Structures are given as structure tokens and as C-alpha cells.
Amino acid sequence: MRDGGRLTAAIEVLTEIETRHKPVRLAMKNWGEGARYAGSKDRAFISGLVLDVLRRKRSLAWKMGDDSLRSAVLGTLHFEWDWSIERLAEAAGDEVHGHGPLTEAERAALAAPRDLADAPAAVRGDYPDWLDASFARVFGDDRAAEAAALAERAPVDLRVNTIKTDAARALKALTPFDAQPPGLLPNALRVAAPAAAERSGAVEAIPQFSKGWFEIQDLGSQVAASAAGDVKGKQVLDLCAGGGGKTLALAAAMANTGQIYAYDSDARRLTDTIRRGDRAGVRNLQVRTPLNPEPLKDLTARMDVVFIDAPCSGTGSWRRHPDTKWRLTPETLAKRQADQDLVLNDGAGFVKAGGRMVYVTCSVLPEEDEDRVAAFLETHPEFSRQPASAEPDLAKFLTADGDLRLTPRSSGTDGFYVSVLEKAR
């Protein structure tokens, strides 16, 4: 495809996302079904451009003085992808494939953009206005910078599966991808984010992935799993297991000792957990599903650790799913808070005396984090907060209450919150 066709296609996909409220993946799929001529490089280019527009559409609108999707695409290509105005003019003005010649106003805005320093924090940070009070509670005057870091492209993080191998062997296997240890945890590796118009390397394609040597998992998610502490030989319940990323991280830390139970209210999400567990060589996993009556009754008050990766807004994963920040509403946030209260209350019943509950969200909003823990502790005085990590490298991410808060700006990870709650003996 020519530049003009790619530019036009990105605007079409973004229009589908905005008018029909579709996720990027579905909008790209729909476009691709009608564009069989597009090659893999074309699709990577268009997908990357769409995602970058969604990451920064408010700041782009401010710079350009125009909140149209066309303006956002032009601004992304010039300010973020370093296209010259001449190249943009040629692409947009392509008589066959272009979206229409640049206007004088567009040329002027591209040449002399409006200064972001004069914009409100929500514009500089590229998030909805209604979330500004929440970001201010957590980050204060740094909220625009923290949110802007959530608009960067994310790397590919990997967790070395110590059931099958060690970090040194896994690192050697990943030599073609130039993987590097990112720090914080000894069994984490990282492949840098690809260039804007390219896809990241397919680490799933190498034989060692099929052999279960490593899993794709954000470093923040790995840190959250590590907050469960020493789990070898323990009884562990992953109450919101989903696809099983943290389940497998916990299982690896257990080294096939003790017993880990994976449960999710949606049985369909657990399909991947079984498959991935087999590949990872996990032998101490039991999957429980809501298809069976009272699937967890026998675990009541028996668990050393109950791990709760709670349903949340996903604000901490905006780097990877930038479309979700524009679909989030106050009503959805309120629903998530109710879900979190429910799962915390349910999880408490499975913790034995002296056991721990680890509450995790991939959110940076206090309404889903500190507020939910505070509300839980008010009604469950038998639980108390404990430091979420004793690791020296993680101490700087502890809040005043001893919880962990990770963000792209502070820790180079997705946004995560972790609170460890211990039940009295």
C-alpha cells in the first residue's frame, strides 16, 4: 500500500472505533476483511498508527487546534513518527488513495503546534476530564507526567518458567530478540518496544516457547504475583484466574509443591489456564469452574494464600489498550468497585487463620485500590495490612500504608496496585 492508502485506512479504522465503540482488534479485523490486498507490513503500520492516535488524541487535538480524527492522524505521523510536512502533503494529496490535500490550517498547525505547556493536566496526560480528580489524588502535580507515561508504547516482558529452565538459558534462547533483564525480579526478561510502524518479534514462534521455558507477562504482573511471598508447599487459591498468567507465576514459585487452585466466574477464561499449565509443566494445579455446584466449598478457611487479581478499569494497562481509556465511564467504574468489594468479601472466607489475601488491580485509581481495601478492613477487623514486599528493589514503590503501586513512569511496568492482608491467628 502507498502512504496515502495507509493514512486513509487509519482514519477509516479510527472512525469505526469512535462511532461504533469497537475495540481496536475488532475494528482492524473488520477493515482487513475488506482489504485483502493489504500485506502484513501494511496491517502492522495501520494498527500501530491507530494505537498511537488513541494514546495521545487529546494532546494531539490541542497541538493541532482541531479534534478531528484526520488531524490526529496527521499530528501523529508528524510529531511522533517524524514524517516531514512534505511527505504528509504527498500522502494526503494522493489522487487515488489519499484522504485529501493538506489545508493551510493543517500546514500551519504542523509547522507551529500549540504549546502543550498551556494545556490542562488531563490534556497533557491524555485522559478524560472526569478522571482528573482521581489522578490528582494519587499523583498530585505529577499526574500529567504519570498519565503521559501510560501513553507510551509498552515492551514485551517475559517471565522465565523456573520449572523448565533458568534465566541464563532463556536469555540465550532469546538472543535473536535482543532480550535483556529489566531488573526488579531475577526471572524477568524484556524485549524493547518495536518501532512505531512495526510489530514486535513473535517470541511465541521459537521452540523454547512451545517447550514452556517462558511466558509473556508484564513485569508489573510478575511483581504482583511475587507479593504472595514464599508459597512453596502452601495451599493457594487464585480466585480470579482468568487466562492464568499469575496462576502460572505462582505455580512456578511453588516449584510443583503444595496445591494451587484456579477459579474464575467465567469458565471460558480458564481454557487457556489448562493448556498453558500443561506446557509449563505444572503438576500441582487444580482448575475449579462455576459449572460445578459449590466448586470452592471444600476450600473454606483452608488457604494459606488467596490471590485476587480483581476485575478493574484497566487504567494501568492503557499502554497496551489505549482504546479502553476512552470507553471507560463513571458507571463502569462504579460497577467495578462493586465487583471488587464482592470478590474481597468472598476471598476472605477462604483464608485460614494466619493466612494472607493478596489484592491486586491493574488500575491506578484510588477508588479501586486504597478505597476498596479501606472499605474491606472496616468490615473485616480480623484482617490487617502487611508490607506488600520485603524486596529492597521494590521498597521505593511502597505507599505509606505499605502497599505497592507500580506505574510506567516509576517502575517501567504497567500500572499495578498490590495490597497484602493478613488474617489474625
Buried (B, 14 or more C-beta within 10 A) or exposed (E): BBBBBBBBBBBBBBEBBBEEEBEBEEBBEBBBEEBEEBEEEBBBBBBBBBBBBBBBBBBBBBBBEBEEBBBBBBBBBBBBBEBEBEBBBBBBEBEEBBBEEBEEEBBEBBEEBBEBEEBEBBBBBBBEEEBBEBBBBBBEEBBBEBBBBBBBBBBBBBBBBBBBBEBEEBBEBBEEBEBBBBEBBEBBBBBBBBEBBEBBBEBEEBEBBEBBBBBBBBBBBBBBBBBBBEBEEBBBBBBBBBBBBBBBBBBBBBEBBBBBBBBBBEBEBBEBBEEBBEBBBBEBBEBBBBEEEEBBEEBEEBBBBBBBBBBBBBBBBBBBBBBBBBEBEEEEBEEBBEBBBEBBEBBBEBBBEEBBBBBBBBBBBBBBBBBBBEBBBEEBEEBEBBBBBEEEEBEEBBBEEEBBBBBBBBBBBBBBBBBBBBBEE
